[in-house]
Structures are given as C-alpha cells and as structure tokens.
Amino acid sequence: MQRKCRAADNPLRIAVTLGDPAGVGPEVVLRALANMPSGSDFFPVIIGRAGIIKHHYPSYFPMLVPFSGEERSPGAGRIFIDDISFDAPVPEPGIGSIDTARESLVYIDRSVELWKQGLVDAVVTGPVNKGLIEKSGVPFMGHTEYYADKIGGNPYMMMFSSEYRVLLVTTHIAVNELWSFVTEDSIYRTIMTGSSALSRIDGRKPSIAVCGYDPHCGDHGAIGTFDDVVTAKAVDKARREGVDVCGPLSADTLFMPSKWRNYSLVIAQYHDQGLIPFKIMAFESGVNVTLGLDLVRTSVDHGTAFDIAGKGTASHESMSEAVRLAVRLVSLNV
C-alpha cells in the first residue's frame, strides 16, 4: 500500500501512541501534550483507548477531542485522540500483562494505518514491554525493526539530544550474534546515513567519530585485528567521499563528555556500547530516532517503568522532546 499525500494546506499532524497502557506512557504523553505551547503550527493525535484516560487520568479527559482526519486547526486546550477499541478491562497502572502488550501493539499498527492514509505526518511512540509482546505470540525486537517490517526500509537507531548523539551500526542484536552484522559495509552505511541526517538536522557538515569494536580498538593486534582490518577501512571509505569522520577510537575514552562534545555524532558498533553512556548523560532529554525509513518516528528513551506507573512521578521531558523533534524532522524532510 502506497502512502497517500497530505494536503499542502493542512497543519502537521503527529501521531503519539500511548505505549503499554499499564506503563508510564499514558501519563507522560498526557502531561507532555497538555504542556505544549499554544499557537503551535502542528497538532498531536493520541492513539490509545480513551477509557484508560477517563478512568485513570480524569483531569485530562475533558481535553480530548475525537480525531476525524478533517481537522484544520490544532485548537487551544484540545488534545485529539484516535480512540482505540480493545476488548479487555481497563488495566491498572503498573500491572503489565499479555493483554496490555497486545493493546500496545494495536496502537502501533494503527499509527501505521494513519500514516499510510496520509492522516498523520510522523509517529511518536510511547514505551512498550518487548518481553510481554513476545509472550503474546508476536515477534518483536523493538519499534525500530517492527516499523521497518510494516513499511519497508533499512532502519537505523539514533539517540539524540542537544549535546550528545549516538547512531548504532546494529540495534537489538544478541551479543553472541554481533560478529555477523558488524561488517565493513554496515559500518560504512551507518556513517553515511548519519552524515546525511545530521547535515539536514544541524544545517552543516557534521563531525563524526566511530567507536572501535574491540576493547582499545584491538591494541594493534594484542587483542584483535578487527578494527585495523574492518572498521578503519569503512572509515577511510567514508572519508574519501567527503565525510568528516575519524576512527576507530576506543569507546572507553571517546564517551568522556569533554571529548564526546567535540563531535556532532558518534557511531557505536552495538546497542549497549552507545546507549549506556547516552542514557547516563541525557536520560531525561534524550530521544530515540529511527532513520532510514520514509516514516519519521521518534520515541522516548526509557521503558514502561511499571514500578512508578500511575504515581505521577515519571518525567515527561523525553516525550516532549520526542514530539518537538518529530515536528522538526518532518519539516526538514529527514
């Protein structure tokens, strides 16, 4: 199915899924959207079950307006919602289950439908529980891979904040399988994808650093030769094509803040190599961005946090940043 084009005179519409309805997703989405500045030239559309909001977050319920797809103006004090029917009791915050996992997947699938119909321009996703989705019988490595399966493309996972950015060569891959996914070509393609995206986001040529795969980049063969033989060749190939890139550099020192901030982007070879330092430095304000798809998709950089769900203590800063960044990426055609 080809995506329908949005009418040029329509304001941007950003779909925002609630995530797992038993997690912190509903509360961070509602607080983030309720605190969006008035006069914005876009409007968000919640994808979720209105009954959950009415039952657990009643102060926000009067703000909800059914989304028809014909709206031309955001409207002060209104939050549009694409109300999802789901045949299960309203879940209690903090009690994730197979049912809440299935419901969160319905929200994701609906976001794809709305995007393909041209009714929304981007998707911001609330946090889901991958393990519970897997137990529901649906293979689910993560939003990044799931959206790619639905719409096609070669997805890349970037963690983004104003000061720190990390782009991953591999996403949700078991450590003992990394060797088959980290190749000269995959490293090179990641560098080129990051260079193209950051050029548009920042409006200037980015400076990129590439992490070594092995500790200390192999210590000149004392530990291994992968980075000398593979990573270095990918970096040299990108450099010959005009990319401002250096590496491989040892990850244990590259992620020191004073050094990290010298680069527009760091390429990490695998998930934890990049996400551990990023979440230490930018957990509250960080945004997960999927590159390599026709669909602009951003997300919070945290999970369902069942332990604090419904207590009103979860920070909505990451969700607010994710919505703002989605608008920016659509406007820049990233």
N, C-alpha and C positions, 0 to 999 in steps of 0.2 A: 504494500500500500504506500503510495506516494503522499507526502505531507502536503496539505493544502496551504496556500499562502494567506497570510493575514492581510486584511485590507490596510492600505498605507495610512489611512486616517484614524485607525484605531490606536488607542494607547497600548503600551506594552502590558502584557498580562503574564504574571509569574505564578505558576502552579507551586503550591507548597504542601507537600504531604505531611500528615501528622506523625508518620513513623509508627512504631508499635504503640497502640493506644493505651497500653499499660505502663509505658515508659514516660520519660520526661518530655517526649516530643510534643504532645498537646500543649503543655504549659509554656514551653519555650517558644513555640510557634505563636500562640495567642499573645504572649507578652511582647514578642518582637513586632508583630503586626500592629498591635494596638499602639505601639510607641513609634511607628513610622511617622516621619514628619508630614504635616498636611501640605497640600499643594504639589505632591509628587506627580510626575508625569507617567506613572505606571500604577497598576494595582495588582496586589497578590490575590490568588484564589486558593483557599484551603481545599485540599482533597481529604475528606475524612467523614466520619459519622457525626452528624450534628447532635445526636442523642448523647454522645460521650461528653461533648462540651456542655450541653444543658444540665447533665447530671452532676459532673464533677467541677465544672468551671462556669457556674451560672452567671457570674457577673459579666462574662463576655458574650453570653448568648444573645442578648438584645442587639448586639452589634452585627450579628450575622445576617447576611442577605443572600438568598438563593442565586446562584450563578446561572445565567441563561446563555451566555456567549454573545449576547447582543449589546452588552454594556459599552457605553462610550465615555464614561467619566468615572473616576475612582469613587468620589463622594466622601466627604468628611465624616468620620465616625462610623464608617461601614467597613465590614470585612466580608468579602464574598466567599461563599462556600459551595463546593460541588458535593452535595450531601450523598454519601455512600450508604446504600442499604446492605446490612450484614446480619445474617440470621444467627445471632448469639447474644447472650445477655451483655449489658454494658460491663466491661471489665473493671476490676478495682485497680487503682494505681499501685504499681509495684509487684503485681501478680501476673507476670508474663506466662503465656500458655501457647499451646498449639493453635488455639483459636485466635489469639491476638496476633500471632505470627501470620496466620492466613489472612487476617484482616489487613495487616500492614502491606502484604503483597498485593491485595486488591487495590489499595491506594496507588501503589507504584504502577500497576497495569493501567489504571485509569489515567494516570498522568501521561502515559504513552499515547493513549487514545486521544486525549485532548490536544496533545502536541501534533499528532498526525492530522487531526481535523483542522489545524490552524487556529484553534481557540486559545492556546497559550503559546508563549514565545520561549519559555525556559522552564526548568523544573528545579526546585529546591527541595531536597529530601530530608525528612526527619529521621532520627536514628531507629534502626531495626535490630532485631536479635537474629543473627545469621544461624546460630545453632538451632533455635526453635523453628525457623523457616525450613531448614534441612529436615528436621524431625517431622515437619508437616508433609513431607514427601516431595518437595520441590528443591532441586539442586540450586544452591545459592552461595556463590563465593563472595558476593558483595554487590552493591548497587552498580559499581563500575562495569563489571562483566555482564550483569543482568540487562542493563540498558543496551549494551552493545549487541547482545543476543537478540534483543527485541527490534532494534532499528538498524543494525549493521554498523561497521566501523572498526577501527583499531584503537581501543581506549587506552588512555594514559592517566595516571593518578597523580595530581599535583596538590600539594598542601601549600596554601597561600596565606600570607599576612603582609602587612605593610613593610615589615623589616626582613622577614625570613620566607624563602620559598624553596620547596623541595619537589623534584619530579622523579618518579620511580621508573626504573627500567622494567621491573617486574612488580606485580601487585600482590594478590593474595595467593602466593605460591608456597607450598611447604618447603622448608629449608633444604631438605634432602633431595628436592627436585630442581633446585635453582640452576644447577650446572647445565641443564638442557635448555634453559630460557635466556640465560645471560650469554650473549654472543656478541661478536664484533658488530654485526648488523643491528641487533636490538639496541645496543648502546648507542650506535650512530644515529638510528632513527629517533631515539629518545632525545638526544642532543638537538637534532634538527627540529623536532616538534616543539621543544622548549624554547628554542631560539625564535621560531616563528610566533609562538603565542606571546612571549614576553615582549617582543618588538611591538606588537599591537597594544598590549596592555599598558606598557610603560611609555610608548611613543618614542623609543630609542633603542639602539642596538644593545642587547643585554651582554653582561659579562658572566660567563658560566664556568663553574668548576665541577669536575667529575670525580666522584669518590672511587678509590680502588676497591676491588672485590675482596682481596685477601688482606689480612692484617698487615699494616705497614706497606701496603702495595706489594707484598711478597718479599720485601727486604732483599731486592736484587737477586732473587733465586734462593735465598736461605729458607724461605717459607714456601714460595711457589713462583711460577713464571707467568701466571695468567695475565696479570696487569701489564707486564712488559710486552707480552705477545699479542694480547687481545685488546684490552682497554686502551692502551696507548695508540694502537692503530686506528681505533674508532675516533679517538680524539683528534689525531692527525688528519684523518679524512675530513672531519667537520671543519677543522681549521683551514684546510686547503680550499674549502668552499666559502670562506669569508666569515665563519663564526668565531667570535671572540671567546675561545674556550681553552681551558688549561686542565691538566691532569694526566694520569691519575694522581690523586692526592690522598693521603692517609686520612680516613674518616675520623680517627680518634682525636685529631687536632683540627681538621677542617671545620668541624661544627662548634669550635670555640666561638662565642658571639663576636668577639673583636675581629676574627678572621672571616667568619661567615658573612658578616655585613658588608664585606668588600665585594661581594658577588651579587648579581641580580638573581641568580638561580644556582642551586646545587643539584646535580644529578646523583641520586643514590641508586645503588645496584639492586637493593631489595628492601622489602617493606620496613622491617624494624631498624635497619641502618639509617633510614631517613625519618621515620615517624617518631622514634623515641626522642631525638633531640628537638624535633619540631614541636612536639607536644609539651616538652619541658619549657620551651621558650615562648610558645604562642597558643597555649591551650584555650584560653578564654576568647581570643580574637581570631583564631585560625579557621580557615575554610578549606574544605575538600572540593577540588575542582576536577571534573572529568574532561580531558582533552581528547581530540581525535574522533569525535562524533559530530554529526550535524546538529544534534541537540545540545544546547547549553544546559549543563547540570552542575549544580553546586550543592554542598551539604555542610552540616555541622561537622566538626572534627571530633565529636565524642559519641559515646554509645547511649543505650537506653537508660542507664543508671536507675535500674529498678529500685535500688536501695533508697533513693531520695525522691522517687516519683510521687507527685501529688502533695508534696510538703511545701511547695512554693519557694524552695531554696536553690533550684537549678538556675544557672546563669543563662540568659538569653542572648548574650553578646555574640556568640558564634553564629547563631541563627540570623540575627540582624545583619551581621557582616555577609553571610551567605546570600541573603536576599539582595543586598546592595550590590554585591559583586556580580550576581546573575544579571541584574539590570545593566551593569557596566559592560559585561561580556557580550550581551546581545547587541548593545549599542555599537560596540567596536567590531562586531561580526567575528568574534574569536571562536 
